[in-house]
Amino acid sequence: MKKSLLILMVIALNGLNNIYSQTYQLYGTSRYGGINNSGILFKINEDGSNFTILHSFDSMTTGKKPSGNLAQGSDGKLYGVCEGGDFWGEWGNIFSFDPITNICLNLYNFDSLNGRTPVTGLTFASNKFYGITQTGGLTDDGVLYCFNPSTNSYNVINNFGPMHNPVQPVGPPLLINNKLYGTTQWGGVNNSGAIYKFDISSNLYSDIYDFDIVHGMSGTGPLVLHSNGLLYGMTKEGGAFTTYGTIFSLDTNTNVVSDLHDFNQNINGFFPSDVGGLIEGNNGILYGMTSFGGDTSLNINNHWGVGVLFSFNPSNNNYSVLHNFDSVGGFSGAPYYMTKGINGKLFGMTSWGGSQNSGVIFSYDINNNLYSVIHNFDSLNGYMPFGVLLERGTPEGIPCINIANSISIYPNPTTTTFTIHQDNFSPNQQLIITDVLGNRVYSQALYTATETIDISYLSSGIYFYEVRSGLDSATSYRGKFIKE
């Protein structure tokens, strides 16, 4: 039977050479609007066309005020959280959305004992989702939790606080080598927040760095893994100017944290938001947003300015303002972080501003420094987005599979892991794995010529891999493999 299945898969592989090319759309949520004014889930083409409401949330059923990032599971469904709105109170919930059937389901209702107020989304790993709540738990200081979508089971894996322990975690945790990394706003030795690590294999929690007012305090959003192997993040307060926040790096081998940039109350932007984070562009430069600062002449009602979009180069610590937010192009008192598209552009949202003062979706082209509003929200069709966009591909049926002779994966077929080897390795590369429907199921940066990839959580079937050059998104090598 197993041999017959393998033969069928090989035949299918040979017939699938013409379905890998894809178009890409952005999926996201807004906090308000829709039929019930409880928020919406939408999709939109990356050029701004075909904005479509896929689901209107309802506080009595699927939740109210969706927030944070959407995450895609191995089943192709999208998973996210609502900040408040289950039947029993304003504690929030976990939901799923099926892009094929457009069915949205409430999967779990948060409560005071097991964590509440999930303002940030989920991280997918080994067929499970991990996330945080800022409040609730044993001491009402927030929790780190695990959710299994196959059984709808929810488990608290760490209670934050009390005393000198970190409290109020922020941002979805970052997964590296079966370990979750994240930051907290408060608590720790200096009551200034901390960086924590949680080992999924051993269920061991560690406070690995305590922030302080001199080097940055009160962590924000998620950490990001750069192609140079370091983690980068921001604080919303502290630093050389005491109040305005920092950009820092973390070496996970030594747990050494370095303060790299200190925000100041000026036109260069300051106060990264609680949920703000950084994103690495195809050029290796980091990009982010601030809540305040910038050109005050564009914002006559706010003498501080309403924030900037900036770049930070880790190779020389150069910080540059790329765009000043304003009432026309959109702005946010608490911007999240941006998404990098397959075309290399950055996509993000603001909560306010735009033609209807209800927020916008924007793109930023890092090649020509062009900021463009691609959609204006309004009170009828969703407004005040408070989250992150997810890029999702749709197959087009155009031949484009080219298996490079310099790249090999083995074993193939495989059951739990495979090794990818490149004869001509170059730095700043990304590995992307998609299923036959074009759903991205895995991605990571590649740091060496030979690396082992864990795919044990994937369902049996045919998958495509792509190794993409970070310096040129058009340069990539593609192949396919079978997961038994």
Secondary structure, 3 states (H helix, E strand, C coil): CHHHHHHHHHHHHHHCCCCCCEEEEEEEEECECCCCCCCEEEEEECCCCCCEEEEECCCCCCCCCEEEEEEECCCCCEEEEECCCECCECCCEEEEEECCCCEEEEEEECCCCCCECCCCCCEEECCEEEEEECECCCCCCCEEEEEECCCCEEEEEEECCCCCCCEEEEEEEEEECCEEEEEEEECCCCCCCEEEEEECCCCEEEEEEECECCCEEEECCCCEECCCCCEEEEEEECCCCCCCCEEEEEECCCCEEEEEEECCCCCCCECCCCCCCCEECCCCCEEEECCEECCHHHCCCCCCCECEEEEEECCCCEEEEEEECECCCEECCCCCCCEECCCCCEEEEECECCCCCCCEEEEEECCCCEEEEEEECCCCCCECCCEECEEEEEECCCCCCCCCCCEEEECCCECCEEEEEECCCCCCEEEEEEECCCCEEEEEEECCCEEEEECCCCCCEEEEEEEEECCCCCCEEEEEEEEC
